[in-house]
C-alpha cells in the first residue's frame, strides 16, 4: 500500500462532466479546517446546508466526532468492513492506523468514492484486471474476517470503494441482459451498470443474501422506492444479494449525504427519532412526497423488524442544480438494534413501536390519517409474504420460523 501523509486535501464535485473545485481541507494542531473555494461560493450549491454553511472563511468541527471532519466528508470514508480492510493493510505495511489522519484516509478514497465528491491527491487503489469470481471474493472476505489473507487486501480495498456497513461488499459492473460482471468502482464499461454485491460476514448464515433479497421484494410490495435488486447465484451454490447503486447513472454521479453526516449524528449509537428524520426530509427537500417516502420507510422498518436503522442508513441525494431528494431505501433486512430495540425510535418508542406510534408520527408528518393507514395496511400485507418468499428462496427452516415469529408479534 502506498502511504504518503498529507497536510491538505483538495475537495471537488464531479457530476460526470468534470471536476468542480469545492474547497480545501487542512490540518493544524490536530484540528481539521475547511474553506470553500471562492468560485464555488458563487455557484450557490449547498453540499451540506446544516453543518457546513456556504460562506467564506475557515470552518472547523468538533474534534471528538468524525475525527474532526465535517460530516459531509466523513460520509466519503468507508466504515465497518471498508475500515477493517484499510487498517489491516496499514498494519501489514508496518503502519499503525492511529498514525494517519482522516485526510490521509480521504486520499485513499480519491475519485472512487460513493457520491460525487472527489479528493486530491488521489491515492486510491486501482482494481486488478483479473475476472471477478463471487465465490472467491466471498471466501477471501471470510479469510480476512478471520485475520488471514493479507495478500488479497489490496484487491478487496479496491473493490470496496468507500461503501459503508459491516458486511463485506464489492462494487461491480453488471450487464443486465447476460448477468456478466466486471469491476465497477469506476465508471463501468459500456453496456454495464454500477451495482454493489454483498457477502456474508462471520455472524451471518449462508442464507443472508436470500433474506435481504426477500426484504427488497417485500419493500417494493410495501411501496418503497428501491433500486433494482438481484440474488446472484453461482455454480458452486453461492447466493449473493446485489443492488444497483443509486449514486451512479452511467457516467453521471450524484452527490450523497447521510442523515448522520447532515446532522452530525453518531451512527454507532442510537441518536435519532423518526420525528427528526421527518423534519430533516421536509426542510431539505421541501416536498411532501419525500416526507411520505420517509414515513413509508419508518413503517417498513418497524413491521419488518429492521432494527439496525441507524443514522447512516438514511441518505439524501443532491443533483447538479442543488435539488435534494430521499434516496431509494437500502440495507433492509431482519436485524436487531442495540438492546434489541429500534435504533431510530418512533415517537420515543424503541422496544415495541406499534401502529399507534406510527399514526402519531404520520400526524406530525402532516399526512392525512386515511393515507397513513393505507400505508400501514399495505406494509402489513407486504410483510406477510415472508413465509412464502422465504420457502421459494431456500431460507433455512429455522430462520423462516424465527423471523416469522418476530414479524407476527409486531402490533
N, C-alpha and C positions, 0 to 999 in steps of 0.2 A: 504494500500500500504506500502510495506517495503521500507524504505528510510535510506540508510547508506552512508553518504557522503564519497567520496574518494579523495585522493590527487594524485593517479596514476592509470592507467589502462593498462593492457597488451593487445596488439593487436595481433591477429593471422589470418591466412588464412586457411579456411577449404574447400578444393575442393571435400570433400566427403570421403576422406580416412585418416582423422585425422588432427589435428590442427598443422599448421606450424607456429612457433613463428615469428612474423614480427618485433615487437619493443615495445616501451613503451611510453605512453603519461603521462605527469605530469604537474602540475600547480605550479607556483611560482610567487608571487607578482602579481597575477591576470593575468598572461600570461601563455599560453599553450605551452609546449615544447614537441618535439618528437625526439626519437633517434632509429634508426634501430638496430635490433639485428645483431651481427657480423656474425653469421651463415647465416642469411637471405641475408646479403650483398653478400655473396659468391654465392648465387643462381642466382643472376643477374636478378631477376624478378622486373620489374618496375611497381609498382602498381599505380603510379601517376607521369608520367615522366616529366610533365611540372612544377608542383608546389611543389613536394616533392621528390627532387632528391635522387637517390640511392647512398648515401655517408655516411661515418661515422660522428659522432659528433651530437650535438644538433641542431635542427632546430625549428624555430617558425614562425608564420604567423601574418598577420595584425590583431590586436585585434578588429578592427572595423568591420571585415567581418567574418561571421560564428562563432561569439563569440570566435574568436581566433583559431578555429580548422583548420587544413589543410582540403582542400576541399574534399579529398577522404574519410575522416572520417565524415565530415558533411553530405556526401551523405548517411551515415548509419542512420541518425536521421530522424524520421518522421517529417513532417511539416503539415500545414493545419489541416486536421481532426485529424491526429495522435497526433499532439502537443496540440490541443484543449483538447483531451481526457486526456492526461497526466497531463496537467496543471490543469484541473478540478479535477482530482484525488488528486493532491498535495493540492489544497485548501481544499478539503473535509477532508484531513488528518491534516489540520492546518498548512500547509507549503506554503509560497509564492513561486511562480515559480522563482522569482528573487533570492531566497536564494540558489538555486542549480546551479552547474556548468555544462558545456557541458559534462564533464567527467562523472558526475553523470547520465546524460541522456544516455550516451553510455552504462553504466552498465545495464540500463533497456532495452537496445536492446539485449545485451548479445550475444548468439548464434542464436537468432531467427530473425535476420535482413535480409533485401534483400541482395543479392550477397553472397560473400564468406568470407567477413570479420567477425570476431567474437571478443568479448571483455570479459575480466575477470577483476574483479569479475562479475559474471553473476547474475543480479537481475531481469531478465525478468519475466513477469507474465506467469504462466502456464495456458493454456486454460482449461476450465472446461470440464467435461466428458459428459455433457448433449448433447442430439441430437440437431443439428442445425435446426433452423426454420427461413428461409429467411424473411418471413413477420414479425416475431417477432424482428429480428435484425433490419429491416428497421424501424419498429415502435420505437424501443429503440433509434435508431440513431436520429430520429426526436425529441424524448423527450430530448435527450442530447443537441441538437442544440437549443432547446427552454429553456435550463437552468434547466432541471429537470432530474430525474432518476439517481442520484449519485450512487445508489446501483448497477447499471449494468456497471459502468465504468471499473471495473477490467476485466470483460469478454470481453468488446469491445476492450480494450487495448491489451489483449492477442491475439485477432483475427486480429488486425490491423498489427501486426508485426512492420516493420519500413517503411511501404508504405507511399508515399507522395501524395500530392494533396488535394484539398478542399472537395471532395465528400467523404462521409462515405464509408468504404470498409472493407472487411474481407478476410483473407486468408483461403482458403478451400481446402480440398481434394475432387476431383471429380472422380467418376467411370464412364468412358466414355460410356460404353455399357448400363448401367442401369440408369445413371443420379443421383445415390445416392451421397450424400455429407457428409463430415465429417470435423473435424478441420484439418487445413492444414498449420499452421505456421511452425511446424517442418516437418520432412520428413513424407509424407503421408503413410498410411498403404499400403501393397502390393495390387496392382490392382487399386490404386487411383493415380491420377495425381495432381500436385500442380497448383492450379488455384487461381484467385483473382476475387471477385464479388463486384460490386459497387451498392450503394443505392442512391436515390435522396437526394440532400441537400435541405435546406429551400427555395432556389430560383428556383429549377428545377420543371418542371411538372412531372407527373407520367409517361410520355412517354419518359423521359430522357434515360432510358435503351434501349428502342427500337431505339431511334435516334442514340445512339452510336453504336449499333449493325449494323444498316444500314450503318453507316460510315465505319465500318470494312469491310462490304461486298463491298462497293464502292472502298475502298483502295485495296482490293485484286484484283478487276477488273482493277484497275489502275496499277497493277504490283508491289505494295509494298509487302515486306516481312512482314507477320503477324504471330503471334501465333494463335492457334485455338481459336475461339470465339463462344459463345452461348448466347442466350437470355433465361435465366432460368425463366420459368413461374410456378406459384403456383395455387393451387385450389382456393385461395382467390382472384385471379386476378392480383397478382403481376407479374412484368416482369423486371428482373434484368440482366444487362449486366455483362457477365463473360468472362474472358480471361485466357488462360494458361500462367503461369509465365515463362519468358524466362531466369530467373536466377536459375532455378532448372531443373534437368533431372533425375528423380528418386531420388536416394540418392546423386547424384553428384550436386555440386554447382558451380556457375560461378561468377567470380569477375565482378562487375558492377561499372561504373563510369560515372556520368552525365557530360555533357558539362559545366554545372555550376561549378561542383567540379574540373574538369580538368583545366578550365581556370580561376577559381576564379571569375566567373561572377555571380552577384547577380540576382537570378531568379525573384525577386519581382519587378524589374524594367526592362524596355527594355534595354538590354545590349549586344545584338548580332546582327550580319548581317549574312545572309546565305553565304556570301563570306568567313567569318571567319570559319563557320562550315565546308565548303568545304575544306578549308586549314587544319583544325584540322583533318578531316577524312583522308585526303591524308597523312598528316605527321604521324598520329598514326598507320594507317593500311597499308600504302604503297601499296594500292590495288585499281586500277581504278574501279573495280566492286563495292567497298564500296562507292567510290565517287559518282558513278551513283545512288546508293541507296539513298544517302543524297539528290541528286538533285531531284529524284523522290518524296521524302518526301516534299521538298520545293514546288514543283509543286502542289502536292495534297493539302497541307495546303493553298495555295493561291486559287485554284479553288474550294475547298470545304468550304471556309470561316472558316477555323480553325485558328483563330487569337490569341488563347491563347498558341502560340508556344514559350513558354519561355525556359530558359536555362536548366531547369530540365526535359524538355520533349524530350531531346535527350540523349540517353545513349549508351555507348560503353561497349563491353564485352571483358574480357581477360580470356583465358584458362590457364591451369597449365603449359603451355610452354611459356607463355608471349606473345601470339599472340592475336592481337586486331581485332575486327570487330564491325560494327554498329549493334546495337540491332534491333530486329523487331520493327516496328512502334507501338506506343501506345498513349492513350489519344487523339484520333482523334474524334472530334465531332464538331458540329456547335457552334461557340463561337466568342466572341468579345474580342479584346485586349484592352489595355489602350487607351482611346480616340477613341475607335472603330477601331484602326489600328492594323496591323500585329505586334505582339510583337517582332518577329525577322524579320528585314527588308530585302527586296530584292533589292540589288544594291542601298541602301539608301532609298528605297521607302516603306513606311508603310501604307499609306492611301489607295492608289489604285494601288498596284503592278499588273502588266499585263504580258501577254505573251512576250512582248518586253523585259521587265526586266528579265524574266526567260531565254530568249535566250541569253542575255548578261551574265547571271550567268553561263549558260552552257559553254559559250566560256571560261570563267575564269576557269571553272572546267576541261577544256581540252576535252570536249565531242564534237563529230562531230555534225555539225548543223542539219543534217538529223536525227541522232539518238535522239537529243534533241527534235526536232519537233515531232517525233514519240511518245515520252514520253508525250509531251503536248497534242497531239491528243488523245492518249489512256486515259489520265486522264480526259479530257473533256467528252469523251464518257462515262466513268465510272460515273462521277458526274451527268450526265443527267439521270441516272437511279433513281434519288432521288424520283420523284413523284410516280412512280410505286411501289418502295420498301416501301415507307412510307405508302401508302394505304394498302399494304399487311400486314404490321406490326402494323396497328392501331394507327398511329400517329395522333394527333388531326388535324382537317382540318385547324385550324388557324395556327398551327406550320408548316404544309405542305406548305401552301401558303406563309408564311413569309420567310421560308428558300429557297423556290423555287425562290422567287423574288430576294433574295440576290445572289444566285448562278447564275442566269441569267444575273445579272448586271456586272459580272466579265469579263473583256475583254481578 
